[in-house]
Amino acid sequence: GNIDAPEGVKVWASLEAFRRYELPQVLSLALYFGLWAALLVYNAFVYVVLRDRVVWWYVGYLAAMGGLALIATNFSAWLFTGPTGLRREMALLALLMAGGVALMQFTRGYLETAVGAPRVDRWLRGLAMANAMGVAASALVFDASLASSFCAARRPSV
């Protein structure tokens, strides 16, 4: 029979049709994340050679934004079972804020704002601190949701 689906939801006639539609999307995401991983590894090697803190913050920014993109695009489901529900939202928030911390610190180091623009430097330090507190808060919520789901799973059934 017919399947009633909400407006905007496509029901595929066959699995092969869905896979034909999905293949270019998966390949483009694989290319994107492959290039991202190469950029991350390259900059990590640059950091190891130079031992420059600015490069370290850039590597941290790349890692956070790459992790954010992995979870936001659901491409992480192809690699491993990613977080779902509240844990997914908290992971997205934590990665976004961790990227903000790394970006603020990278900007401060690269532009040497402590020397050239002390007011801007104080502002950037404040933004980095606010983002760091957001990462800590989201980690606490993430841990609490993880603990509550673990306790619920271990609760004996009656």
N, C-alpha and C positions, 0 to 999 in steps of 0.2 A: 503494500500500500504506500500511500503518500506519507511523507514526514512533514509535520508542521514545524517550521523553524521561525524564530523571531526575525523581524525585518533586519537586514544587514548581515545575517548569518548565512554563509554559503554551505550547502550540503553537497558533498562531492558524490558523483555517480559511482565512482570506483576508486579503489586505493591507488591504482596506477595513475589516474588523472590528478589526484592529490599530490602524488610524488613528483609528477612532471611539473606541477605548479611550484612545489616547494624546493626543488633542486637548485634553481638559480639563486634563491634567497639563502639557502644554506651554504652554497659555494661562495657567495659574496661575503657572508659573515666569516667564513673560514679564511678567506683571503685577508679580510680586515684584521682579524685577530692574529693571524700569522705575521702580518707586517707589524702589528703592535708588539708582539712578542719579540720579534727581531730588533725593533727599536729599543725595547726594554733591556734586552741582553747586551746590545751594543753600548748603551749608556751605562750599564752596570760595569762593563769592562773599562769604559772611560773613567769611571769613578775609581776603580781599583788601581788604574795606572796613575791618575792625577791626585787622588786623595783630596779632592776639592769638595768642600761641604755643599757648595752650590749645586754641583752635579748630583750629589746624594739626594738633595731635596727634589731635583728634577726626576730622578729615578722613582722616588716615593710618589710624586705626582702622577707619573706614568702608571705605576702599579695601581694606585687608587682609582684612577679614571678608567683603566682597563678592566679592573674588577667590577666597577660600577656598570660599564657597558656590557660585560659578560652576563651580569644578573638582570639588567634592565631589558636586554634583548632576548632573554631566556635561552641564549646560546649555551649557557652553563648546563642546561638540562641535557645537551648532547654529550657533555664531557663527564658530568657527575650529577648526582641528585642535588640540585640547588635548594636554597631555603625557600619556604613557602609562607604565605600569610603574613603575620606580624613579623616573623623573623626575616622575611624577604625585605619588608619595608624598613626594618631597623638596619639591615645590612646595607641597603641602598643609602640610607641616611648617614650611617657611619662612614661609608666609603666616600660619599660626597663631601662630608666635613673633613675627613682625613686628607682628601685631595686639596681642600681649601687651606688646611694647615701647611701642607707641602708647598702649595702655590705661593702663599704669603711669605714663607721663609725663603723660597727660591727668589722671589722678587726682591726681598730685603737684601739678600746676599749678592745677587747679580747686579743690582743697581746701586749697591752700597749706600742705602738710604740713611744709615746711621751717621755717615759722614756728610753726605750732600743735602739731605732733607730730613732733619731730626723729627719734625712734626709728622711727616708722612711715615717715618719709621715707627713712631709711637702708635700711630693709627693702624699700621700693618701688624704690629705686635699684638694690639688689642683684638684685631680680627682673627689672628692666628689663635690667640688664647680662647676666644669665643668658640671657634671651630673645635678646638681641642676639648673644651668642656662639652660640646655637643657630641663628640665621639665618645667621651666617657659616659655621658648620660644614655646614649643609645646602646652602648655596650651593657650598661646595667639593666636596661629594659630587655635587651636581647637575652642576657643571662637569666633574668627573672622568667621570661616566657619559656626559655629552654628548660629551666628547672621545673616550672609548673607542668609542662608537657611530659617531662620525665616522670614526675611524681604521679601524674594522672595515668601514665602507661603502666606504672608499677603497682598501682592501687589494686588490691585483690577484688575480684568480682564477687558479688553477693548472690 
